[in-house]
Amino acid sequence: VESMVPIRADGSIVDPASNGIYDWIFDINILPNRAHDLLSHQGVAEELSALLDIEFHSPVSLYKVPPLRQGYAGQALQVYVESKKCRRYMGRIVRNVKIGPSPDWVVKHLESIGQRSINNLVDATNIVMFDCGNPTHVFDAKKVGEKIIIKEVDSESKISLLGGEEKVLDKGDLTIQDGNGSLLAIAGVKGGVYGEVESTTTDIIIEVANFEPVSTRKTGRRLALFTDALKRFENDLSPVRAEYAMLELSALIAEMCPEAEFEEVVDVFEDKDKWETKRKIEVSSDYINSKLGTNFSVEEIESVWKRMKFSAQGGSVSDGGSFIITVPSLRLDLEGPHDFVEEVGRVLGLDKIEAKLPKINFDPEINKTLFKSFLARKKLINEGYREVMTYSFTKKGKVEVVRGAKGKEALRSDISKGLLEAYEMNKLNSPLFEIDPKDLKIFEIGNVFPEIGVEETNIAFCDKNGCKEMTIDGYISDGEMLDSYNKIVLPDAENNNFENWSVYPFIARDFSLWTDSNTKPEDVSAVIKENMGDSVLVGPTLIDQFEKDGRVSYAFRIVFQSFEKTLTNEEVSVFVENIYSALKNKGWEIR
């Protein structure tokens, strides 16, 4: 729960410290794996009833089922589903409705969840969607006729949507159409203006449907239509949920339009047996306790199934508390025994699970690539090489990346090219870090991506003689790896000689001066050290020395760098001036 806001019965916000009568609005963050059932008030209520162990009263039994209109001779509405992207379509005609403002309780209810009241019919569809989780829609029956077709458009098509937007549909987008082929809605996303309900509407068609999530998401995202209906359909909904929505919407319309006359529900549900057949999953108390590291009794675990309203059989202690659980059709997230482990942990309380490592009784296999990389790294470091890391992405290559960043549109097929660039750059900067360019030696271990086949691990190293590259298997043989496996000594935390580096840029300064022939480099270095401050990374380093006319010229370099911030020229200049003043006070001439 991200936040809770107290409101009065009339919708106004109040101070929770006051004694006024108010309700609470919960702002809850629903994760995608539970969006199919918790993006609804009833779903959240059922979840809370289980977690808090309080009784949940389903409102379904309270809905008043409206009778069919007098003189009704049978089905008039015709529904044709011509695409597998529509998993279920329920529709019914309701005649003699009266469009008008909603009752106050409806207006306040919608306002409390950030929705604007439009009219009684539209408000009823919104209430049902937020209450039971299945989006619904209504069309003007006299505009549409008595024939509904759910099909994909076979060519680029335009549709004018509610709110005034016009969108261009691609071939294959799923739509709701009337008998003449007029586009009524983008299925699962948004309705169109053609069949819009207006103040003069008297007959309507109720739509309660279920659409395949992936295609619905792709259509909505491509058209930049981020509706509440899309949010629910793209996270998948059980088609079984549609019947609850139809029942609730019919009851709401009957309540707000007492003179309304209902015709029968037309239900096209091709895979009904698949969705209504209850899945059975077996899970045992022993299995749950082994995964959680707990000692919950069979009775405690059985109490979870009762609180979650799962139908469970078995559970005797003699067979390890094995249960066969019938999965509720609306819980699409429960696919195997592992999912019921999470249910037990959540309901009984994660605070009851002791933090301890599991017992793993097996001999670990050697990760050859990882261990060979470790040996290669150790070997090269002992030879004076330093490890670098370069980009796996390059400007050009045989394996291209979709929507890659500019200059990094492909994956590298070798390491040497990038490593050579790094070598040249480090060679330029090596004097700053007291490294002779001739002694610079670097290496890299990383993956390369051939045009055909899977990625492989290579090693490349550069020095003054050039760059060499080979596979990690070519550099370290299996025999060498096995010989070293039992002899390797990993560094411990107390003897770790790793030193962190600063992430901030450095500033280098050179100091050149004339001294008498008796002055040694150590004398000048000592003066510089006394006055250079505590932000020097490297130095003072003697970089040049020569004699002329009985005098000696020295040149020293120091590198400033902070571990806490980026140093400015002004900050460094203070130390530079201190050094110059100290050198002059010694009687030495600054060059």
N, C-alpha and C positions, 0 to 999 in steps of 0.2 A: 504494500500500500504506500503510494507516494505522498498522498496528502488527504486530509479529511476536512471538509468545510461544513460547519453547522448552519442550517437554514430553518426558518420558521415554516409553519404549515402553509403560509401564504407565499413562500418562495424567497423572502427577504433574509439576508445573512444576519446572524446575531452573534453576540459574544458568548462563547461556550461557558464562561464563568457566571453568566446571568442565570436566572431561574426561569426564563421563558421556555415555552414548549417548542421544540425544534426537532427536525430530522437531521440525519448526517448524510453528506454526499461523500462517497469514497472515490478517490482517484487511484485506480489500480493499474499497475503495469502487467499486462498479460503477455507472456512469452509465446512465440510462434507455435511451439509444440502443443499448447493447450488452447490455441485460438479457436479451434473448431467447436469447443464447448463452453469456454469461459468468456467469450465475447458476447455475453448475454447475462441479464440479471438473474435468471433462473439458474444458469450454470454456476455463477459465483455463489448464489445462495446454497446450492447443493454442496459445493466445495466447503463452504464455511460450516455447514451443518456437520460435515464429517470431521473437519479439523477441530471444531469446538465441542463435538459430541452433543449436539442439540438436534431436536427433531425438525425435519424439513417437511413442510406441507405443500404438496404440489398443487398449483392453481388449476391444473387441467380439469379436475373433477368439478370445479366451480363454474366452468364455462357453460353457458346456456346454448345448447345446440338448437339453432333456429329451424323450425319446421319448413318443409317445402311449400311453395306457394300453392294456393288453391287453384285447381284446374290445370295444374302442371301435368302434361301428358308424357313427359320423358325427356331424354337428353336432347338439348338444342345446340349447345356449344360443341364444336368440332375442333379437336386438337391433333395436329400431325407433327410428330418429332422426326426430323429427317437428318439428324446428326448425332453421333455418339458423344459429342461434347455436351449434350443435354442429357443428364442422367435420370431426371424425373421432371415432369411438368404437371402441375395440378391447376385446374382452372374452374371457375364457376360463375355463372351469370347471376347478378343480383339486380332486381328491378324495383322501381319506385323508391329510389333513394333520394334524400334531400340534402344537397350540399349546403353547408353553413359553418359557422364557427363552432369550435369544440367546447365542451364543458370546461369549467375553470380547473377542475382537477387534472384534466389532460394537458391544458396549457401550462400549468405550473410544473407538472411532471416533466414535460419536455424541456421547459426552460431550465430546470434543475440539472439536466444533463447536457446543456449547451445546444439545444435544438429550438428552432423557431416554429411556432404553431402556424400552419397554413390554412387548413380547413379540416373538418372532421374526418374525411376519408383518408387524406394524406397523413394526417396525424395518427390515424389508426395503424397505417402500414409502418410508420416509424416506431410506434410503441411496440408492435409485435417484433420488429427486427431487434430492438434493444432488449426486449424481455426474453424472447425464446431463442434469438440468435439467427433466425433464417430471414433474409430479406424478402420482401413482398412488393407487389406493385398492383395498381388498378388502371384499367383503360376505360374510356368511354365506349360502351357497347354499341351505341348508335353510329358512331364514327367508324368503328372497327368492323362491325358485322359480327357474325357468329362463327367465324372460322379463324383459328390461330395456327400459324405454321412456324416451327422453330427450325431454321436452316442457316447454312453458311452462304454468304453472298458469293456469287460466282464471278464477280468482276468488281473493279473499284466503284464504290457507291458513296453518295453523300447522305448524311442524316442530320436533321435539325433537332437538337436536344433541348430538354427542359432547361430553362435559364437563358436560352438564346444562342448557345454555341452551335456551330456547325462543324462536323467532323467528317473526314474522308476515310471510309473503311477500305481495308485491303481484301483481296480475294481470300476467302477462308474464314473471315471474321463471322462469329455466330450472332445471329439477329433473331428478333421476334417480328414476324410479319403477319399481315392480315391476308384474307383470301385473294386480294388483288395484287399482292406483292409489295404493298406499301410498308416501309420500315417503321415499326412501332417502338423498338428499343434495341440497344446493344446489350445482348444477353449477359446478365450478371454484372453489368457496369452502370448503365444509366438509361432512363426512358427518353423517348422522343416526344415532340410536340404534336405529332399527328393524332395520336390517340389520347391526348391529355384530357384529364377531367377538369371541367369548368363549372362555373356556378349554375349553369343551365342543365347540367348532366342529370339524367334521371335513371339511366340503366348503366351498370358497370360490369366489367369482367375482372374478377380477382385472379391474380397470378401468384402462385407460390411454386417455385421451381428450384432445381439444383443443377449447377453447371460444373463441368470439369475444371479444376483449379488452375492448371498450367496455362491452357489456352486463354482462359479468362484473364489471368494476370498479364500475359503478354499483350493482349488487346488493350486493356486498361492502361498499362504503363506506356505503350507506344503512343496512345492518344492523350496521355497526360491527364487522365480522368481518375482521380484518387478519391473514390466515393466510399461511403460506409458499406455499401453492398459489395463492392470489389474487395474491400479489406477482408470480408468474411469468406467470400467464395474463393479467393486466392489462397487462403489458409486451409481450404478443404472443409466441407461440411458433409455430414452423413445425409443421404437423401431421405432417410427415415424421419429426420427432423421436420421435413416439409409438412407432414400431416398435422403436427402440433401447431405449426404456424397457421395453417388453413383453419383449424378449429378455433384458435384464438382470434384471428382476424374476423371470421364470420360472427363470433360472439360480440366483438367490439362494435362492428357495423350494426348488428341487431340492436345493441344497446343505444347507440347514438342516432340510429335511424329506425325508430320503432315501426314505421310503416313499410319497411323494406321487405321484399318478397324474394326468397332464395330458391334457386334451382339446384339440382344435384351437382356434386363435385365430379369433374372429369379428371381422371388420374391416369397418366401414361407413365408407367414405371416398368421398363423393359427388363432390368436386372433385379427385380424385386426379390427373388429368392436369394440371390447373392448377398444383398444388403440386409435382408431381414433374418437370414440364418445366423443364429448366435454362434460366435466363435468360442471354443472351449480351450483353455490353457491350463496346463498342470504345473503346479508349483508347490514346493514343500517348505515346511518351517525350517528344516535343516539347511536347505538351500538359501533361504532368506537370511538366516542367522550367519551362515558362512560368508555371505557377501557383505553384510553390514558389520560383522564382527561383534554381534550381540548374542544375548541369551534369552530372547523373547520366548515366552511359553506359547504352546499351541493355542491356548485360550486367548492370549493377547493378540496374536496374529489373526485369529478368527474374528475378533472384535472389529478389526479393521475392515474386513469384508462386509460386516453388518453395517458399519458406519458409512461405508462407501456405497452401500446398497448393491453389492455384487452378490449374485447367486453362486454359492459355493457348496460343493459336496465333498465328503471325506473329512480328513483332519484328525484321524486317530493317531495317538501317540506311538502305537506299535509300528506304523509304517513311516515314521519320521514326520508326521503331521502333514501328509500329502493332501493337497486340495485340488479339485478340478473346478475352475472358476469359469462361469459363463460371462463373457465380456459384454457389457452393455453396448448396444448398437451405436450409441452416440459417442462412445469413447474410442476414437480412431487411433489414439496414441498408445493404447495397450496392445502390444503385438507379441510379447513373449514373457517368460518368467522374470527376466531382468526388470521389466517395467513394474511388476508387482513388488519387487524389492524396494523401489523408490516410493511406492504408495505406502508401504509399511513404515518406512523411515519418516516420511512426511507426517503421517497421521499420529504415530506414537511419539514422535518428537525426535528431531536430530540431536537434541541436547542429551538424549539418553544413550547415544552411541559413543563409546569410549574411543579416543584417538589412539590407535596402535597399528603398527605395521603388520600386514598379513604374513603368515608363514608360507614361504615359497620353497617347496622341496623339489628342486630340480637343478641340474648342472647347467649353468648358462653356456650358450654357444658363443664361440668367438665371432665377433663382428669383424670379418677379415679386413674390410675396407677401412673401418675405423681404427683398428689396431695397427694396420700397415701405415696409415697416415700418422699415427702417433710415433711409430718407430722412425719413419722418414723425417719427421719434424725434429726428433731428438738427434738424429744423425747429422742433419744439416746444421743445426744450431751449434753442435759441437765442432763443426768445421768452420764456424764463423759467419754463417748465413743468418740473415734476419728475415722473419716472415712478414709478408704483406698480403693484403686482400684487395683485389681489383673487381670491377663490375663483371657480372655474368652477361650483362646486356651490352650489345655493340651496335654501331650504326648500320652495318651491313652484315649479312650472314645468310646461310642457306635455310635456317629455321627462323621464320619471322614470328613476331608476337602481335596478336590482334590488339589494336589500339595502344601500341607501345609509345612511351614518351619520346619526344623528338630527340634524335641522336642515339636512341636506345631501342630501335625497332626490331632487333634480332637477338638471338641467343648465340653466345660464342661457341665456335667449334674447336678452339684451342685457347691455351692460357698465355702462350709466349708473346703474342702481340701486345696485350695489355700489360704484361709484366715488363716488357722492354720499355714501354712508355714510362712505367713507374720507376724503372732503373735510371733512365735519363733524368727524370725529375729529381730523384733522390741524389743523383750524382752532382747536380747543381747545388743542392742544399747541404751536401755532406760536410763541407767545411764549417757550417754553422754548428754542427754537432760533434766536432773534433774527430771526424772520420776522413781519412785520405781517400779521395775519389778512386784511386787505384785499388784500394782495399774494400770497396763497397761490394757486398755480396747479398743478394736477396733471393727468396723463393716463395712459391705459392702452391698450395694444394687445394684443388677445387674441381667442380664438375664441369664437363664440357658436353655439348649437345650435337651429336652427329646428325646428318640429314636423315639417315635410316637407322633404326634401332633405338635403344634407350640411352639415357645419359650415362656417362662413365666418369670415374674419378681419375684425374691426371695430376702430375706434379711437374713443375717447371722451375728452373733456377737460373739466375743471371749473375755473371761477374765480368771482369775485364776481358775474358775470352769469348763472351757471347752468351746466348741463351740456349738451354737444352730443355726438351719436354718429352715425357713418356707417361705411360699409364702407371698407376700406383703399383699394379701387379708386376710391371716390368722393372720397377725400381727396388721393390722389396719382394723377394720370392716367398712362397709358402713355407719353404724349409727354414728360411731366416726368421720368419714370423713365429713359427712354432718353437724354434730354439730360444727365442727371446721371451715367449709368453709367460713362462714360469719364473723368469729371472727379473722381470721388470719391477722396479720399485717406484711406486707413485709418490709424488711429494705430498707431505701432510701440511695441514694448515699452519702449524707452528713454524715450519721451515720454508714457507713459501717465499721465494725471492722476487716475486713479481712486484713491480712498482708501477703504480698507475701514472698515466700521463695526463697533461692538461688538455682540455678541449678548446682552450682559447688561443688566439693567434699570438705569435711571438714577434718581437722587434729586435733587430740586430744593430749594434753600434760598434764602429771601429775607432781606435785611439792611436794616433801616430805621434811620436815625439823624438827629439834629439836629447841625448844625455852625454856626459863625459865618458871616456873610455873605461873608467873604473866601475861604472854602474852595471850591475848584472840584471838579467831579465827578471829574476826572482824579486829584486828590489822594487821594480816597477809594478810587478804583479801584486805585491803585498799592498802597495798604496791604493791600487785600484780596488782590491778586495775590501779594504777598510771603508771605502766610500760608495760602493755600488748598491747598497741596500739589500733587501732580502727577496727581491723578485727576479733574480738572475737564474736562468736555467742552465746555461753553459758558460764557462769562462771564469776569469780572463784567460784567453788562449793566444799564445804567441803565433802570429801568422806571417810575420816578416821581420828580417834583421839584416842590417849591413853596416859597414864602417866607411867613413869618409872624413878626410881632413882632421883626423884625431878624435872624431866623435862617433858615437854609435846611434843608429836609428832603429827604434823598436816600433812594431805595430801589433796591437792587441785587439782581440774581438771579444765582446760579451753579448749574450743573447738574453733578453728580458722576456719573461713569460709568467703569468699569474695562474694559480689554480682556482681562483675565485671569480675573476672577471676579465674583460678585455682591457688591456692597458692602453692608455692614450699617449700620444706624443708628448703632451704637456706633463704627464706623470713621469715619463721616462726622462724627459729633459731635466727635471730636478736632480736626478741621480747623475746624469751626464755632466751637468755644471759642477756638482760637488767633486766629481772625479777630476775634471779639468783644473779646478781651483787647487786641489791637493797636489796635482802634478806640478803646477806652476810654483807652488810654495816650496817645492824641492829644488827649484832653480832649473828645471828642465824646460826646454823650448817645445811648445806644441806645434806640430807641423800642420 
